[in-house]
Amino acid sequence: MTQNERRIFLITELLREQSRYSNLKIPADEQEQRNLLRSLFNIRMPIPASKEFFAVQDDYLREETKRKGITGLSALTPIADGLYLWKGDITTLRCDGIVNAANSQMLGCFAPCHGCIDNAIHTYAGVQLRLACAELMEQQGHEEETGKAKITPAYNLPCLYVLHTVGPIVQGWLTKKDRELLASCYRSCLELAEKNNLRNVAFCCISTGEFRFPNDKAAQIAIQTVKAYKAETHSQIEVIFNVFKETDFNIYRALLGAN
């Protein structure tokens, strides 16, 4: 199958699952098809799929990520001992683990083509990720607490694992509790990563954006918590601070003392 054929197959199968969209016509424009496929991935509930669906989806997503360009950890230059700063798409980073800024449902973002990292990670990992998260939540029996973390395979992403953590949502003024919970997100992910023998982990800017944690304060907490953890535990885990916006890149560069 070509990528176009795979995309049409996946759209057709996903539309078949959604009876309310069964009469929807597949657009001829390639970008509109991509948007439709992503939207259908996003709204799909955690239900089983056929082996054929998984095979076609996996081939499609891996090729899409390959076309975007994969960055390996070996291509990055440390900004300090065991610390990296990288601006780019975390779904294209080849490392042991990446951190997802999840919500308390832990099922990914259901908003079609939403711009959050939760949406991107679930989209390019494939529908298996939502299934795995749903199984974890069913076993747990309640929503995920803020500041804790869970780990799953990364499926079609170039990394090996995804660590899911729920950051604090800032309501009005930034509180001491908000700061403590954000620090807990970083520490929980580091502890979970080491428990699972990960040699390196890439953190996104947890709780910034829609969760309204001020970017500069969030970066300060991220760096302080990681440095404190490494110092206290003598951990050799390598940490990549991943940013997507130039604003965050400049904040981290200044805080890390980079040239």
N, C-alpha and C positions, 0 to 999 in steps of 0.2 A: 504493500500500500504506500502511496505517496502521502505527504502531510495533508494535502487537500482532501484526499480520500479518507484518511483517518478522521479528520475534523468533521466531515459530513457524516461519517458513520457514528461518531460520538454524539453529535447533535441529534441525529435521528433516533438513537437509542434513548437519549435523555428526554426528548420530547415524547417518546412513547410511554415513558414512566409518568409523565405529567399530563393527565387526561385533559386538563383545562387548556393545555397548549397544543393539543394533538393536531389542530388545524393550522397551526402557525407555519407560515411559509419560510423556508430557509433562504436568507438573503444571498444574492449573487456576489456582493462585495466581500472580499476576503477579510477586511478588518471588521466589518459588521458580523461576519461569521465568528471571528475570534471573540468578539464582545458577547455574542449570544452564547457561545460555548462556555465562556467563563461565568456568565450569569447563571446558566443551568447547573454548572458545578457548584456555584455558591448557594443556590437555593435547595440543592438536593439533600434530603434527609439521610441520616446514617442507616442505609438499608443495603442488603447484599447486592452484588452484581455478578454477571456471568464471567467465566474465565476469559471468554473472547473479549468482553468489554474491558477487563483489566489489562489484557495483553495489548489491545489497540491503544488504550489510554496511556499506558506506561511508555510505549514507543513514541507516542505523540508528544507527551510532556518532556521526555528526555531530549528529544530532538529540538523542541522549542527552547529549552534551557541551553542546549549546546549552541544554538544559533544566537542566543543573547550573549554568550561568552562566559565561560567558567573561569573563576579566579581561584587559584590554589594558595594555601597559606605560604608556600615556599616563594611565592611572587611578592609577598609583603615584607617590608623592612620594619624591624622592631623600633618603636619610638622610645622604649625603655626596656629594662630587663624583663622579658616575658610579656610585654605589653605592646599591642599594635593598635593603630588607628587607620581605619579604612572607610572610604566613602564609596558606596556602591549598593547594588541590589543584593541583599542577604540571601535571596533564593538562588543566587549564582555562585555562592561561596563554597568551595570544597574544603571542609574541615571536619573535625569530629562531631561538633554539635553547634547548633545555632539556637538562640533564644527567641521564642515567640511571645509577644505581648498579647496574652489571651484575655478573654472575658470570663466571668465566673461560671458560665455554662460549659466552657472548655470545648466547645464544638466548632469553633471557627466562626467567621463572620458570614452571616446569611444575606447581607445586603449585596445585590448584584453589582459586580465590578467596583466595589468600594475600594478606596485608596489606602486602607489600613494594612499594616504588615500581617495581621492575622488573616486577612483575606488573601494576600499574595502567597503566604506560606501554604495555606490549605489548597489554594488553586493549583500550585505547581508541584505540591507533594502528591496530589491525587486524592480521590475519594476515600482511599484506604485510611488516610489520616483522621478524617472525621469518624470513621468506623472505630478506629483504635481509641480515640478520645471518648467516644460514647461508651465503649466497654469499660474504660477506666472510671467514668462517672457513674455507671451503673453499679460497679463494684463498690465505689465509695459511698453512694447513696445520698449524696448531698452536693451542692455546688462547691466549687473550689474556693478556698479561703484566700483572701488577699495576702500576698507575701510568701505563699507556699509555691511549690513547683512540682510538675510531673514530667516524665520523659517518655517519648515514643520513638519508634523508628522514623526515619525521614522519607522513606519510600522513594519517590522519584526525584527528590532533591539531591544535589551533589554531595551534601553533608551526610553523615551517618545517622545522627539523631536530632530530634527537636525537643528542646526543653520549654515547657509551657508554664508561664507564670502570670499571675493576675496582679497588676500594679494598682496602687491606690488612685481613686478618682478624686481630684481636688475640688472641693465645694467651697468656693469663696476664698478666704485666706488660707495660705499654706500653714498647716499645723505640725506640731512635733510628731503626732501620730502618723501623718502623711509621710514624713521623712523616715520614720522608723520602719514603716511598712515597705517603702521603696528599698531601703537598705536590706530588708529581709528578703526581698525578691532576688537581689544579687547574691546574697549569701546562700539562700536556698538552692539556687541554680548551681553555684560552685560546689556545694556539698553533694548535690545529686550527680553532677558531672563526674566528680572524683569517685563517688560510690560506684559508678558505672564504668570506671577506668577510661574516661575521656582525657585525652592529652591536651586538648584545646577547646575553647568555646567562644563563640561570637555573640556579644550582647547587642541588641538593638537599643534604641533610646526609650526604655520602658516608661510608660505613663505620660510621656509628652504627647502633644497633639490633642486628640479628643478627650483624653483623661486630664488634660489641663495642668499637668505638673510643669512649672516653669523650666524651660530648657537648661538654663545655666545652673539652677539648683539641682536638677536631676543629674546633670553631668558631674557636678561636685560629689554628690552622694555615690554615684557609680564608681568613680575613681577612688574615692576614699575607702569605700567598702571592699573593693577588689584588692587594693594595696594592703589594707588591714588584714584581710583574710590570708593573703599570701605570706605576710609577715608572721602572723600568729600561728599558722599551721605549717609553715615552711614548704608550702605547696609549690610544685614546679609547673602547675597547669598554666598554659599560655592563654591569654585573654585578648580577644580582638574587640575593640570598641567600634561597632559598625554604625555609621551615620548615613543618611540619605540626602539630607539638606546641607547646603553650604553653611548655613547659620550654625548648625550643630558641629560641623567640621571645625569651624573657627573657634568655637567654644572649647572643644576638646583639645585642640592644638594649643591654645593658650594655657589651659589648666595642666596639660602634660609637659609644658615647657618646650614644645617642639619649635624648630626654626621654620 
